[in-house]
Structures are given as C-alpha cells and as structure tokens.
C-alpha cells in the first residue's frame, strides 16, 4: 500500500523519513537485499489495536484505557477525520487513526487499494511500488517514497512491506460489510510500522446515521490505522506533521481514484 509516502497499503510513508546515510549495504532499487523467508517471515501480525473504526482510547501500561495527549484533524469537504496519540511509556511511538468517506462501493475501493503496482500512479510522493511476491491473500511490496523540499533537497525513504488481505465480513446489525488489509514493514526506515486498511460499506437503505447522497445505495468509509516508531536516529516529533499530512493526502487520493473507477464502471454499464 504505501508508507506515508509509503502510503497506500501501508501508505504511511516512506517519504516522510529523511534518507539515512548507509554504507555499501545501502538500499537502492538496483541493490535491494531481501532476507530469506525465514528472516522475513509471513507469520500473522499481532497488532496492538483491534479495529480501524471507530477510534477507541489506547490502553495504558496498566491495561486500563487512559486519556493521553491527542491531536485531531478534520476536513468536512472529504468527510475526513484523523487523530494522533502518544502511547504511554513509548515517547517515540505514535498511533494514528484516520478515515474518509468515499462515494464508491466497497468493490471499487478494494480494487484501488489492491492495485499494488498502480499505486504510484495516483499517490503523490510514492515514486515506486513494486510487487515482489504475491500469493493468495498475501503481497510483499517494495516502496520508495520521495518528496521535494526547499533548495533542491529531497526526503527519500524505502521499505519492504507485507500485506495480508482479509476475507469479506458481513455485519448483520448495520446491514453492512467490511474487508481489511493488515500490513507490516519487515525491512525499512521504521523500527515499528504496522497497521491496517479497512473498507466499510453500509447499505444506504438501512443506515440511520450517515450522509448519503440522493439515489446512492451505499455509504462507504475508508479507514487507516498505523502504529509507528522511527529508528533511533529519527525523533518521531520531527516527522509527525509530515506523516499526518501525507496520510491525509493518501486517503483523499485513494478516495478520488476509487470514485473515478466507479464513474468509469458506470459509464461502461450504460
């Protein structure tokens, strides 16, 4: 997906991390080094959070929910919401949750998220997204994020990300359905970078709370949650603003691409 220029699946971002200085083992597309399957295992993720929506409080060290420092961002133009939490006892780690409304059905949003090699075509700052391996419900991606700064400088970061595609879940109580992609950076510029994408569609004829356009038969929400911690040489506070900006950009771009796909599908059906 993509890290915050790795943002799409993972889309949280590679472009948000300053490029480190490496030795001869430096990561470049031509010299990418992937470990063996034992080193980069496909073991199921054990995420420290349960769901991408709605955003619950984060459990403290004592196991109880605590109200820690939280920053929020909203943009009603897109139905966008985001919150960033500092985790107790882990000053260099953040939990970011974001979601956006999408005027397209679940299938269109899912097709957009899983078009792995096409992500760089509509995610700004994602200069490369290469599919390294793919199996049933699994994909390993190599992503390169890049962003121009003032005076000709660039932020550049790379990462290898494993993605696990979940099955469709039916939600009888809301008349909806949901499908998720869990992701985990197995090699890259973050000590911790794991989370999930969630696409939640509610039947517009039964939903009581959402804003649904006239004639629209569904309400779709794209949610993103990521727990991240840069490697020690990068304080997270230096990246936090850039990462949040990129996460918003990524969600809005995926929203627009899914809606474009849906419009094209509607045109071909007529």
Backbone torsions as a table, in degrees:
resi	resn	phi	psi	omega
1	UNK	NA	-107.8	173.9
2	UNK	-162.6	140.4	175.8
3	UNK	-73.9	159.2	179.4
4	UNK	-42.3	18.1	128.5
5	UNK	-139.1	3.9	163.3
6	UNK	-109.3	50.0	-169.7
7	UNK	-100.2	71.6	163.4
8	UNK	-141.3	-55.1	176.7
9	UNK	-88.5	-30.2	-168.9
10	UNK	-125.8	-19.6	-175.9
11	UNK	-10.7	77.0	173.7
12	UNK	-133.3	-35.1	151.4
13	UNK	141.2	124.5	175.6
14	UNK	-96.2	-28.8	-176.2
15	UNK	-74.4	-11.1	-179.0
16	UNK	-84.8	-9.7	-179.1
17	UNK	-100.0	135.8	176.1
18	UNK	-66.0	145.7	-178.1
19	UNK	-74.3	123.8	-179.9
20	UNK	-78.8	162.9	175.5
21	UNK	-93.9	120.2	-177.4
22	UNK	-110.2	169.8	174.7
23	UNK	-92.3	-154.9	-176.0
24	UNK	-60.2	-20.8	-179.8
25	UNK	-84.7	12.7	-176.4
26	UNK	-54.1	145.2	179.5
27	UNK	-80.0	116.5	168.3
28	UNK	-135.3	154.1	-178.9
29	UNK	-52.3	-31.6	-176.8
30	UNK	-78.2	-20.4	-175.4
31	UNK	-126.0	31.8	-179.2
32	UNK	-62.2	134.6	-177.9
33	UNK	-118.5	113.3	176.7
34	UNK	-104.2	138.9	179.0
35	UNK	-72.8	172.2	176.5
36	UNK	-69.7	172.2	-178.9
37	UNK	-63.6	-23.2	176.8
38	UNK	-74.8	-34.8	-179.3
39	UNK	-76.1	-40.0	179.7
40	UNK	-110.8	76.8	-172.7
41	UNK	-74.0	160.6	176.7
42	UNK	-101.3	26.4	-177.5
43	UNK	-62.7	144.7	-178.6
44	UNK	-56.6	143.5	-179.6
45	UNK	-73.3	142.7	171.9
46	UNK	-114.2	87.1	-175.9
47	UNK	-76.9	152.1	-177.8
48	UNK	-90.7	11.7	176.9
49	UNK	-136.9	162.7	-170.7
50	UNK	-104.9	-28.8	-174.3
51	UNK	-154.7	153.0	-179.9
52	UNK	-83.7	-11.0	-179.1
53	UNK	-158.5	149.8	-19.9
54	UNK	-70.1	174.3	-173.3
55	UNK	-84.7	108.0	177.4
56	UNK	-82.7	170.8	174.7
57	UNK	-67.2	159.9	-179.7
58	UNK	-92.7	136.2	-178.9
59	UNK	-70.3	138.0	179.1
60	UNK	-83.6	-177.3	-178.0
61	UNK	-63.0	-26.4	-178.4
62	UNK	-89.0	5.1	177.2
63	UNK	89.3	-7.9	179.3
64	UNK	-97.8	154.4	180.0
65	UNK	-75.3	132.0	-177.4
66	UNK	-127.3	148.7	-179.1
67	UNK	-92.0	98.2	-179.6
68	UNK	-97.3	178.4	-179.6
69	UNK	-61.5	126.6	-176.3
70	UNK	-130.1	137.1	173.2
71	UNK	-117.0	138.8	-176.4
72	UNK	-126.5	155.0	177.0
73	UNK	-143.2	137.8	178.2
74	UNK	-136.8	146.9	175.8
75	UNK	-143.4	102.3	-174.7
76	UNK	-67.1	-19.4	179.1
77	UNK	-59.7	-34.7	-176.8
78	UNK	-112.7	0.7	-172.0
79	UNK	64.0	38.7	-173.9
80	UNK	-97.7	137.2	175.1
81	UNK	-139.4	143.5	177.5
82	UNK	-149.1	144.0	172.5
83	UNK	-136.0	145.3	179.4
84	UNK	-123.5	126.2	-179.2
85	UNK	-117.6	138.3	170.0
86	UNK	-84.7	130.6	-176.6
87	UNK	-87.9	137.0	-177.8
88	UNK	-62.1	132.0	177.1
89	UNK	77.6	2.2	-178.9
90	UNK	-137.1	77.2	-169.9
91	UNK	-65.8	-19.5	-179.1
92	UNK	-101.7	13.9	-179.3
93	UNK	-118.3	145.1	178.7
94	UNK	-130.9	150.4	171.2
95	UNK	-115.0	119.3	-177.9
96	UNK	-114.7	130.4	175.2
97	UNK	-125.3	135.7	179.9
98	UNK	-148.0	154.6	175.8
99	UNK	-154.8	157.9	-177.7
100	UNK	-146.6	145.5	174.5
101	UNK	-77.4	146.0	-180.0
102	UNK	-131.1	129.1	178.0
103	UNK	-87.1	53.0	179.5
104	UNK	-153.5	153.0	-179.5
105	UNK	-72.1	167.5	-178.5
106	UNK	-53.9	-42.4	-176.7
107	UNK	-58.9	-40.2	-178.3
108	UNK	-69.4	-39.9	178.9
109	UNK	-67.3	-42.4	179.3
110	UNK	-62.7	-43.0	179.4
111	UNK	-62.0	-35.3	178.9
112	UNK	-69.3	-44.7	-179.7
113	UNK	-63.7	-37.3	-174.0
114	UNK	-95.0	6.9	171.3
115	UNK	-82.9	66.2	-167.7
116	UNK	-55.6	-45.5	-177.1
117	UNK	-79.0	-6.8	177.3
118	UNK	-98.3	-5.4	-175.2
119	UNK	-60.4	-39.5	-177.7
120	UNK	-65.1	-15.6	-180.0
121	UNK	-75.7	-20.2	-179.6
122	UNK	-134.4	1.7	175.4
123	UNK	-100.8	108.1	179.5
124	UNK	-60.5	140.3	178.1
125	UNK	87.0	-13.5	176.5
126	UNK	-95.6	97.1	-173.9
127	UNK	-81.3	-21.7	179.5
128	UNK	-152.1	136.0	172.1
129	UNK	-139.8	105.1	-174.1
130	UNK	-111.5	133.0	178.3
131	UNK	-83.8	111.9	-177.4
132	UNK	-89.2	-33.5	-176.6
133	UNK	-157.0	145.8	178.6
134	UNK	-148.9	137.6	179.3
135	UNK	-139.4	-176.6	175.7
136	UNK	-62.4	120.5	177.6
137	UNK	62.9	20.5	179.4
138	UNK	-141.3	142.0	174.2
139	UNK	-147.7	138.3	173.3
140	UNK	-111.8	124.4	-175.1
141	UNK	-116.3	147.0	170.0
142	UNK	-114.6	121.2	-175.3
143	UNK	-123.7	144.3	176.3
144	UNK	-125.6	123.1	177.3
145	UNK	-110.3	143.0	-177.8
146	UNK	-147.5	140.1	-179.8
147	UNK	-142.8	133.0	178.7
148	UNK	-75.9	138.1	175.2
149	UNK	-119.9	-177.0	-179.8
150	UNK	-68.0	157.1	174.4
151	UNK	61.1	25.8	175.1
152	UNK	82.0	3.8	179.2
153	UNK	-81.4	157.7	179.4
154	UNK	-134.3	148.0	165.0
155	UNK	-94.4	136.5	-177.7
156	UNK	-146.0	129.1	179.1
157	UNK	-146.6	155.4	-176.1
158	UNK	-133.6	156.2	178.3
159	UNK	-165.6	151.4	174.0
160	UNK	-107.4	125.2	-170.8
161	UNK	-126.6	130.5	174.9
162	UNK	-96.2	133.9	-179.2
163	UNK	-120.8	135.5	-178.3
164	UNK	-121.8	112.8	-176.4
165	UNK	-87.2	124.0	-179.4
166	UNK	-85.4	164.5	176.5
167	UNK	-77.8	162.8	176.4
168	UNK	-67.0	132.9	176.4
169	UNK	-109.8	131.0	175.1
170	UNK	-92.8	137.3	-177.4
171	UNK	-118.9	84.9	-173.2
172	UNK	-56.7	-36.7	-175.3
173	UNK	-63.5	-36.3	-179.1
174	UNK	-101.3	-3.9	-175.7
175	UNK	68.6	23.9	-176.3
176	UNK	-115.8	-170.4	177.5
177	UNK	-152.4	159.0	-174.0
178	UNK	-146.5	147.1	174.2
179	UNK	-142.7	143.0	-171.6
180	UNK	-132.3	156.4	172.9
181	UNK	-126.8	116.0	174.0
182	UNK	-88.9	144.2	-179.6
183	UNK	-139.4	157.7	-177.6
184	UNK	-154.6	126.8	175.8
185	UNK	-77.8	119.1	-178.1
186	UNK	-96.5	-15.0	177.1
187	UNK	-159.4	129.3	-179.1
188	UNK	161.1	-155.8	-170.3
189	UNK	-92.6	8.2	177.2
190	UNK	-120.8	140.3	173.8
191	UNK	-69.6	-39.5	175.7
192	UNK	-134.0	129.2	174.9
193	UNK	-155.4	92.2	-176.5
194	UNK	-146.8	150.2	-178.9
195	UNK	177.0	-151.5	178.4
196	UNK	-160.4	155.7	169.7
197	UNK	-102.2	143.0	178.6
198	UNK	-136.6	129.1	176.1
199	UNK	-112.2	118.4	-174.3
200	UNK	-120.7	118.7	-179.6
201	UNK	-115.4	131.7	178.7
202	UNK	-115.4	138.7	177.2
203	UNK	-65.0	119.9	-177.4
204	UNK	-64.3	-19.5	-179.0
205	UNK	-81.9	-15.8	-178.2
206	UNK	-116.8	-17.6	-178.0
207	UNK	-68.9	139.6	-176.6
208	UNK	-108.6	-11.8	-171.7
209	UNK	-114.1	-28.0	-170.3
210	UNK	-81.6	168.4	176.4
211	UNK	-94.4	111.8	-176.9
212	UNK	-119.9	130.0	-178.7
213	UNK	-67.3	155.4	179.9
214	UNK	-58.9	131.8	178.7
215	UNK	83.5	-4.3	-178.8
216	UNK	-85.4	130.9	-174.2
217	UNK	-95.3	3.9	-176.0
218	UNK	-150.4	162.6	169.4
219	UNK	-132.2	121.1	-175.4
220	UNK	-116.5	136.1	176.2
221	UNK	-123.4	129.0	174.6
222	UNK	-101.6	120.4	-178.7
223	UNK	-116.6	151.8	-178.3
224	UNK	-140.8	132.4	175.3
225	UNK	-135.7	136.1	180.0
226	UNK	-145.2	136.9	170.3
227	UNK	-106.5	124.6	-173.6
228	UNK	-138.8	148.9	176.0
229	UNK	-149.1	116.0	178.6
230	UNK	-66.1	163.9	174.0
231	UNK	-67.6	161.9	-167.2
232	UNK	-56.3	-26.1	-176.6
233	UNK	-78.2	-0.7	179.5
234	UNK	-128.9	105.7	175.2
235	UNK	-64.2	132.1	-175.5
236	UNK	-62.7	-28.8	-178.8
237	UNK	-63.9	-24.7	178.1
238	UNK	-76.0	-21.0	-176.3
239	UNK	-106.1	-15.5	-168.9
240	UNK	-55.3	-48.9	-178.5
241	UNK	-63.2	-40.2	-178.9
242	UNK	-69.5	-41.3	179.3
243	UNK	-62.1	-45.3	-179.6
244	UNK	-63.9	-39.4	177.9
245	UNK	-62.6	-41.6	-179.2
246	UNK	-70.7	-35.9	177.8
247	UNK	-62.0	-43.6	177.3
248	UNK	-61.0	-47.2	179.4
249	UNK	-58.7	-42.5	-178.7
250	UNK	-62.7	-47.1	-178.6
251	UNK	-64.1	-42.3	180.0
252	UNK	-65.9	-38.5	179.3
253	UNK	-67.9	-40.0	176.6
254	UNK	-64.7	-41.2	176.4
255	UNK	-56.2	-49.4	-177.4
256	UNK	-66.3	-37.9	179.9
257	UNK	-68.5	-41.8	178.7
258	UNK	-63.5	-39.2	178.4
259	UNK	-67.9	-35.2	176.3
260	UNK	-65.3	-44.3	177.8
261	UNK	-59.4	-41.3	-179.6
262	UNK	-66.1	-39.1	178.3
263	UNK	-64.3	-41.9	179.2
264	UNK	-63.9	-40.3	179.0
265	UNK	-63.9	-40.1	178.9
266	UNK	-65.1	-37.0	179.2
267	UNK	-67.1	-41.4	-178.6
268	UNK	-69.8	-26.1	-179.8
269	UNK	-76.9	-21.7	-177.3
270	UNK	-85.0	NA	NA
